């Protein structure tokens, strides 16, 4: 009698078990979170309005779940730029961005401003990815006037992450595919594809909902297909996929990759002006019982 097949390491991870959703599930969670937040803020604001009847907040002033997500995406992009400027590794960047996604899936910007949270996510990511930096040096690198809020929010962010700190992201499997593809694709061409995949496509993927929907290896392979398509040599990567996974599985995989790339190209980046408008309304509807409001610079 043959022994049962052991699950892969990723399938045993907390990410696989607790942080995978369908697009519909993500929006159900977000819409419920936002609705509950609005009711909570209205209740808190109502008590204040009894003492000050001049302040009136209209229903349309409150942020929608889509607007909350847009503001978070803006800060995720800022986080990527910050990591690049400060020469943190891709691993730290990816982990910090995914921490942001996980935290704000169940928490609202009306309670916690992303500008506070993304700094704590970055500091936690340096620990998780073994690139430890003291809070003093962290503050100096980022030229923060104070690091008190970074430390004060560590427990809050950790709760939002369910204390599950380890993140599987596409960079590691992308390197594995790069090594394996050298047997099938000219190394000179492959290096061009790989460079674009890790420097541009994967960072773009990380800004979308994709890491909460697909597995890291699937996203890594999608990045190779996208980068090869951009360089006019897609058939090299798709040929590798057919040879590596067999015709039947390759067909399913390539269909999945097309859905990933469609998702990637259909979602536009949030501009500074768009984020500023959302942020201005957030100033009006921020929960008075939450941490101090911090506006976009």
Secondary structure, DSSP 8 states (H G I E B T S, - for coil): --------TGGGSHHHHHS---HHHHHHHHHHHHHHHHHHHHHHHHHHHTT-TT----GGGS--HHHHHHHHHHHHHHHHHHHHHTT--HHHHHHHHHHHHHHHHHS-TTTS-HHHHHHHHHHHHHHHTT----HHHHHHHHT-S--HHHHHTHHHHHHHTTT------HHHHHHHHHHHHTTTS-HHHHHHHHHHIIIIIHHHHHTSSGGGTS-HHHHHHHHHHHHHHHTT-HHHHHHHHHHHH-HHHHHHHHHHHHHHHHHHHHS----HHHHHHHHHHHHHHS-TTSS------
